[in-house]
Amino acid sequence: MAAAHGRWPWPRSVIAETVAGLSDAGAKSILVNFTFSDPDKDHPQDDATFQDVLAHAPNVVLPITRLDPANDAQSQVAITRFAGAQIHDGNAAARPIAVLAPAFSAAYGRLGFNNLRVDSDGVLRHLDPWLNEPAFSFPSLPLRALQAGGIQPNIAAGDFPASMTLNWRNKRGTYQRRSFADAAADLDSGDPARIARYRGKLIILGATAVGLGNLKGTPAAAVMDDNTILATAMDDMKSRSWLRTVPV
């Protein structure tokens, strides 16, 4: 990619065009695991391209991050600004909430919270399908990606009061990976066989390179990238294969 676009970060239009290509290729849903929280003031045309792609690709979801509630008073945004919230207390939900949201309003109807729960020993074992607060509940990013793909796991906001225990796939292999450069080349090739590999897929687009991807420890691996964690959560919710605790 460097020959055409230079070093990372690439122009947002490059990511937007590949997202559009994946959508046109028939992907079920595309989870973009990047937080574009600020406009690119040096390249407004790239932001305009991404905004246009998001407006015409209803199967693309973006992350939103819940920040420390202590900062709520400094926010000017209420959760009601984003579609998908289940409101428990209308007055409280209308108050500002501290979040890190993408700069693209076209995606405001397809956001999911990307906050991950890490236990006191630094290991990630669980994921909350919903972000639950007294005033509202809002879908997580993996749940939103399933919904965007037409998959309804029938998981209600109150189904996991202690969070969902993830069922790692390390004993059955891992998920298929493909580099962004190869995917972009496939979509640009015009070869129906290469493009067909994305048809009907649930796709997670995120960083894994050293220094770019977020890495966490899990019961399955000492180091695991966020994309695999999100894929595991999507798999569990889709297949209803999360771990259950045997009653005493």
C-alpha positions as CSV (number, residue, x, y, z in Angstrom):
1,M,0.0,0.0,0.0
2,A,2.9,2.4,0.6
3,A,3.7,2.9,-3.1
4,A,0.3,4.3,-3.7
5,H,-0.7,5.8,-0.3
6,G,2.4,6.2,1.8
7,R,2.8,5.1,5.4
8,W,0.0,4.5,7.8
9,P,-2.4,6.1,8.5
10,W,-3.6,5.9,4.9
11,P,-6.2,8.5,3.7
12,R,-9.7,7.8,5.0
13,S,-10.9,7.6,1.4
14,V,-8.8,4.4,1.0
15,I,-10.6,2.7,3.8
16,A,-13.9,4.1,2.6
17,E,-13.4,2.7,-0.9
18,T,-12.6,-0.7,0.4
19,V,-15.5,-0.7,2.8
20,A,-17.8,0.2,-0.2
21,G,-16.2,-2.6,-2.2
22,L,-16.9,-5.1,0.6
23,S,-20.5,-4.0,0.8
24,D,-20.9,-4.1,-2.9
25,A,-19.4,-7.6,-2.9
26,G,-22.2,-8.8,-0.7
27,A,-20.7,-8.9,2.8
28,K,-23.4,-9.5,5.4
29,S,-21.9,-6.8,7.7
30,I,-18.7,-4.8,8.1
31,L,-17.5,-3.9,11.6
32,V,-15.0,-1.1,11.2
33,N,-12.9,-1.3,14.4
34,F,-11.4,2.2,14.1
35,T,-12.6,5.3,16.0
36,F,-12.5,8.2,13.6
37,S,-13.4,10.7,16.4
38,D,-12.1,13.9,14.7
39,P,-12.6,15.3,11.2
40,D,-9.5,15.2,9.0
41,K,-9.2,19.0,8.4
42,D,-6.3,18.5,6.0
43,H,-8.3,16.2,3.8
44,P,-12.0,17.1,4.0
45,Q,-12.7,15.4,0.7
46,D,-11.6,12.1,2.2
47,D,-14.1,12.6,5.0
48,A,-16.8,13.5,2.5
49,T,-16.1,10.2,0.7
50,F,-16.4,8.2,3.9
51,Q,-19.6,10.0,4.9
52,D,-21.1,9.2,1.5
53,V,-20.1,5.5,1.7
54,L,-21.6,5.2,5.2
55,A,-24.8,6.8,4.0
56,H,-25.2,4.2,1.2
57,A,-23.9,1.1,3.0
58,P,-26.4,0.2,5.8
59,N,-24.5,-2.9,6.8
60,V,-21.4,-1.0,8.1
61,V,-21.1,-0.4,11.9
62,L,-18.7,1.9,13.7
63,P,-17.6,2.0,17.4
64,I,-18.6,4.4,20.1
65,T,-16.7,4.4,23.4
66,R,-18.1,5.1,26.9
67,L,-15.8,7.5,28.7
68,D,-15.6,8.0,32.5
69,P,-19.0,9.1,33.8
70,A,-17.2,11.7,35.9
71,N,-16.8,13.6,32.6
72,D,-20.5,13.6,31.7
73,A,-20.9,17.2,32.8
74,Q,-18.3,18.3,30.2
75,S,-20.2,16.6,27.3
76,Q,-22.8,18.2,25.1
77,V,-24.2,14.9,23.7
78,A,-27.0,12.8,25.0
79,I,-27.4,9.1,24.2
80,T,-30.6,9.9,22.4
81,R,-28.5,11.4,19.7
82,F,-27.7,7.9,18.5
83,A,-30.3,5.4,17.3
84,G,-30.6,2.0,19.0
85,A,-30.8,3.0,22.7
86,Q,-33.4,1.5,24.9
87,I,-34.5,4.3,27.3
88,H,-35.3,3.4,30.9
89,D,-35.6,7.0,32.2
90,G,-36.3,9.7,29.6
91,N,-35.2,12.6,31.7
92,A,-31.9,11.0,32.7
93,A,-31.2,9.8,29.2
94,A,-31.6,13.4,27.9
95,R,-28.7,14.5,30.0
96,P,-25.2,14.7,28.5
97,I,-23.0,11.6,28.5
98,A,-19.3,11.4,27.9
99,V,-18.6,9.3,24.8
100,L,-16.1,9.1,22.0
101,A,-18.1,9.0,18.8
102,P,-17.1,8.9,15.2
103,A,-17.0,12.1,13.2
104,F,-19.4,10.7,10.6
105,S,-23.1,11.4,11.4
106,A,-24.1,9.0,8.6
107,A,-23.2,6.2,11.0
108,Y,-25.0,7.5,14.0
109,G,-27.8,4.9,13.4
110,R,-25.3,2.0,13.4
111,L,-23.0,2.5,16.4
112,G,-22.1,0.0,19.1
113,F,-20.1,0.4,22.2
114,N,-16.6,-1.1,22.1
115,N,-15.8,-1.0,25.8
116,L,-14.1,-4.3,26.8
117,R,-14.2,-5.7,30.4
118,V,-10.8,-6.7,31.8
119,D,-10.7,-8.6,35.1
120,S,-8.5,-7.5,38.0
121,D,-5.7,-9.9,36.9
122,G,-5.5,-8.2,33.5
123,V,-7.2,-11.0,31.6
124,L,-10.3,-10.5,29.4
125,R,-12.8,-13.3,29.9
126,H,-16.2,-11.6,29.4
127,L,-18.0,-9.2,27.1
128,D,-21.2,-7.2,27.8
129,P,-23.7,-7.6,24.8
130,W,-25.3,-4.4,26.0
131,L,-23.9,-1.3,27.8
132,N,-26.4,-1.0,30.7
133,E,-26.8,2.1,32.7
134,P,-29.8,3.2,34.9
135,A,-31.1,5.6,32.2
136,F,-30.5,3.5,29.1
137,S,-29.2,0.3,27.5
138,F,-27.2,0.4,24.2
139,P,-25.9,-2.5,22.0
140,S,-22.3,-3.5,22.0
141,L,-20.3,-3.3,18.8
142,P,-20.4,-7.0,18.0
143,L,-24.1,-7.2,18.7
144,R,-24.7,-4.2,16.4
145,A,-22.6,-5.9,13.6
146,L,-24.8,-9.0,13.8
147,Q,-28.0,-6.9,13.6
148,A,-26.6,-5.0,10.6
149,G,-26.1,-8.4,8.9
150,G,-29.8,-9.3,9.5
151,I,-29.0,-11.6,12.4
152,Q,-31.1,-11.2,15.5
153,P,-29.5,-13.1,18.4
154,N,-32.5,-12.4,20.7
155,I,-30.3,-11.2,23.5
156,A,-32.1,-8.7,25.7
157,A,-30.4,-5.9,27.7
158,G,-30.9,-7.7,31.0
159,D,-29.9,-11.2,29.9
160,F,-26.3,-11.0,31.2
161,P,-26.2,-9.0,34.5
162,A,-22.8,-10.4,35.2
163,S,-21.6,-10.2,31.5
164,M,-21.3,-13.0,28.9
165,T,-18.4,-15.4,29.4
166,L,-16.7,-15.9,26.1
167,N,-16.1,-19.3,24.6
168,W,-12.7,-19.2,22.8
169,R,-12.2,-21.1,19.6
170,N,-8.5,-21.9,20.1
171,K,-9.2,-25.6,20.1
172,R,-11.1,-25.5,16.8
173,G,-8.8,-23.2,14.8
174,T,-9.2,-19.5,14.4
175,Y,-11.0,-17.1,12.1
176,Q,-10.0,-16.4,8.5
177,R,-7.7,-13.5,8.2
178,R,-6.8,-11.4,5.1
179,S,-4.6,-8.4,4.9
180,F,-6.2,-5.1,4.0
181,A,-3.9,-4.8,1.0
182,D,-4.9,-8.2,-0.3
183,A,-8.6,-7.4,0.2
184,A,-8.3,-4.1,-1.6
185,A,-6.5,-5.9,-4.5
186,D,-9.2,-8.5,-4.7
187,L,-11.9,-5.9,-4.9
188,D,-10.0,-3.9,-7.5
189,S,-9.2,-6.9,-9.6
190,G,-12.7,-7.3,-11.2
191,D,-12.2,-11.0,-10.9
192,P,-15.6,-12.5,-9.8
193,A,-13.9,-15.4,-8.0
194,R,-11.7,-13.1,-5.9
195,I,-14.6,-10.8,-5.1
196,A,-16.9,-13.7,-4.2
197,R,-14.8,-14.6,-1.2
198,Y,-16.4,-11.8,0.7
199,R,-20.0,-12.6,-0.2
200,G,-22.2,-13.4,2.8
201,K,-19.3,-12.9,5.3
202,L,-19.3,-11.1,8.6
203,I,-16.2,-8.9,8.3
204,I,-14.2,-7.1,11.0
205,L,-11.8,-4.5,9.7
206,G,-9.2,-3.6,12.2
207,A,-5.5,-3.1,13.0
208,T,-3.3,-6.0,14.0
209,A,0.2,-4.8,13.1
210,V,2.6,-4.3,16.0
211,G,2.1,-0.8,17.4
212,L,-1.3,-0.3,15.9
213,G,-3.6,-3.1,17.2
214,N,-4.8,-3.3,20.8
215,L,-3.6,-6.5,22.5
216,K,-5.0,-8.1,25.6
217,G,-4.5,-11.3,27.5
218,T,-7.2,-13.9,27.4
219,P,-7.6,-17.5,28.7
220,A,-6.9,-18.7,25.1
221,A,-3.7,-16.7,24.5
222,A,-1.3,-14.5,26.3
223,V,-1.7,-11.9,23.6
224,M,-4.8,-11.5,21.5
225,D,-5.9,-8.6,19.3
226,D,-9.3,-6.9,19.7
227,N,-10.5,-8.1,16.4
228,T,-10.4,-11.8,17.5
229,I,-12.1,-10.9,20.7
230,L,-14.9,-9.1,18.8
231,A,-15.2,-12.1,16.4
232,T,-15.5,-14.5,19.3
233,A,-18.2,-12.4,20.8
234,M,-20.1,-12.3,17.5
235,D,-19.7,-16.0,17.1
236,D,-21.0,-16.7,20.6
237,M,-24.0,-14.5,20.2
238,K,-24.8,-15.8,16.8
239,S,-24.4,-19.4,17.8
240,R,-25.5,-19.0,21.4
241,S,-22.3,-20.8,22.4
242,W,-21.1,-18.6,25.3
243,L,-19.9,-20.5,28.4
244,R,-22.5,-21.3,31.1
245,T,-21.6,-21.6,34.7
246,V,-22.7,-24.9,36.2
247,P,-24.9,-24.2,39.3
248,V,-23.3,-25.3,42.6
